[in-house]
């Protein structure tokens, strides 16, 4: 007989764990006499929060103080925004497989991993999105591994 595997997530425990990680990082920063605030934590909720329900997990992490969330693709980011997530959302995945207008419509931050990806984002930034882009305080792009 085949039976499905089920994992139940206690969101209060998830939030407590997230808070403990933040406290550890802050204490470690103080112990090392570091300057400024502790490193920020990006909570990764890709693949439907690893099967635990991206919207509810993301909202719980945001409530616990997550500065930023990350997901696999634009479509996942849209689901998070529609659920009410307001913190920045970093999109890890390749942009060529997604509808780039979603970046602008939903205020998502793409990971730019190649000159081609940078060109694609710039091309998608059409006239219809100019006012949306200008109304945002900051447009930030995570840039990794750009080579000439």
C-alpha positions as CSV (number, residue, x, y, z in Angstrom):
1,X,0.0,0.0,0.0
2,X,1.3,3.5,-0.9
3,X,0.8,6.2,1.7
4,X,1.6,9.8,1.3
5,X,4.1,11.6,3.5
6,X,2.9,14.6,5.3
7,X,4.9,17.3,7.2
8,X,3.0,19.6,9.5
9,X,4.7,22.9,10.2
10,X,4.1,24.8,13.4
11,X,4.3,28.5,12.2
12,X,5.0,29.7,15.8
13,X,8.0,27.4,16.0
14,X,9.2,28.5,12.6
15,X,9.0,32.1,13.8
16,X,10.8,31.3,17.0
17,X,13.5,29.6,15.1
18,X,13.9,32.6,12.8
19,X,14.1,34.9,15.7
20,X,16.7,32.7,17.3
21,X,18.8,32.9,14.2
22,X,18.6,36.6,14.1
23,X,19.5,36.8,17.8
24,X,22.5,34.5,17.2
25,X,23.7,36.7,14.3
26,X,23.3,39.9,16.4
27,X,25.2,38.4,19.4
28,X,27.9,37.0,17.1
29,X,28.3,40.5,15.6
30,X,28.6,42.1,19.0
31,X,31.1,39.5,20.3
32,X,33.3,40.2,17.3
33,X,33.1,43.9,17.9
34,X,31.6,44.3,14.4
35,X,30.3,47.7,13.3
36,X,26.7,48.3,12.3
37,X,23.8,45.9,12.4
38,X,23.9,42.2,12.2
39,X,23.7,40.5,8.8
40,X,20.3,40.4,7.3
41,X,18.7,37.0,6.7
42,X,17.0,36.2,3.4
43,X,14.3,33.6,4.1
44,X,14.0,31.2,1.2
45,X,10.5,30.0,0.4
46,X,11.0,28.6,-3.1
47,X,9.2,25.4,-4.3
48,X,6.1,26.3,-2.3
49,X,8.3,26.8,0.8
50,X,9.6,23.3,0.2
51,X,6.1,21.9,0.2
52,X,4.9,23.7,3.3
53,X,2.8,26.4,1.8
54,X,4.7,29.4,0.5
55,X,2.1,32.1,1.3
56,X,1.6,31.1,5.0
57,X,5.3,30.4,5.6
58,X,6.3,33.7,3.9
59,X,3.8,35.7,5.9
60,X,4.9,34.1,9.1
61,X,8.6,34.8,8.4
62,X,7.7,38.4,7.5
63,X,5.8,38.8,10.7
64,X,8.9,37.4,12.6
65,X,11.1,40.1,11.1
66,X,12.5,38.7,7.8
67,X,14.1,41.6,5.9
68,X,13.8,39.8,2.5
69,X,12.3,36.6,1.1
70,X,13.6,34.6,-1.9
71,X,11.8,32.4,-4.4
72,X,12.6,30.4,-7.5
73,X,10.9,32.3,-10.2
74,X,8.7,35.3,-11.0
75,X,5.5,33.3,-10.8
76,X,6.3,32.3,-7.2
77,X,7.0,35.9,-6.3
78,X,3.6,36.9,-7.7
79,X,1.9,34.3,-5.5
80,X,3.7,35.8,-2.5
81,X,2.7,39.4,-3.4
82,X,-0.9,38.4,-3.9
83,X,-0.9,36.7,-0.5
84,X,0.1,40.1,1.0
85,X,3.9,39.9,1.4
86,X,5.4,43.4,1.5
87,X,9.1,42.8,2.2
88,X,11.5,42.7,-0.8
89,X,11.4,39.4,-2.8
90,X,14.5,38.2,-4.5
91,X,13.9,35.9,-7.5
92,X,16.7,33.3,-7.8
93,X,15.7,31.6,-11.0
94,X,16.6,32.1,-14.6
95,X,14.6,35.0,-16.0
96,X,14.4,33.7,-19.5
97,X,11.6,31.2,-18.5
98,X,9.4,33.8,-16.8
99,X,7.2,36.6,-17.8
100,X,9.5,39.6,-17.0
101,X,6.7,42.1,-16.7
102,X,5.9,40.5,-13.3
103,X,9.2,42.0,-12.0
104,X,7.8,45.5,-12.4
105,X,4.1,44.8,-11.8
106,X,4.8,43.1,-8.4
107,X,8.0,44.8,-7.3
108,X,10.3,41.8,-7.5
109,X,14.1,41.9,-7.5
110,X,15.7,39.7,-10.1
111,X,19.0,37.9,-9.8
112,X,21.1,39.0,-12.7
113,X,23.6,36.2,-13.6
114,X,24.6,37.1,-17.1
115,X,24.8,40.1,-19.4
116,X,22.0,38.5,-21.4
117,X,19.8,38.5,-18.3
118,X,20.6,42.2,-17.7
119,X,19.7,43.1,-21.3
120,X,16.4,41.1,-21.0
121,X,15.4,43.0,-17.8
122,X,16.3,46.3,-19.4
123,X,14.3,45.5,-22.5
124,X,11.3,44.5,-20.5
125,X,11.4,47.8,-18.7
126,X,9.1,49.3,-21.3
127,X,7.4,52.7,-21.3
128,X,4.3,51.2,-19.6
129,X,6.4,50.4,-16.5
130,X,8.2,53.8,-16.4
131,X,5.8,55.3,-13.9
132,X,5.8,52.2,-11.7
133,X,9.6,52.2,-11.6
134,X,9.8,55.9,-10.9
135,X,7.4,55.6,-8.0
136,X,9.6,53.0,-6.2
137,X,12.2,54.5,-3.9
138,X,14.9,52.1,-5.0
139,X,15.3,49.6,-7.8
140,X,17.8,47.1,-6.8
141,X,19.2,44.2,-8.7
142,X,21.2,41.3,-7.2
143,X,24.1,41.0,-9.5
144,X,26.2,37.8,-9.3
145,X,28.9,36.4,-11.5
146,X,28.9,39.0,-14.3
147,X,31.7,38.5,-16.7
148,X,32.9,40.4,-19.7
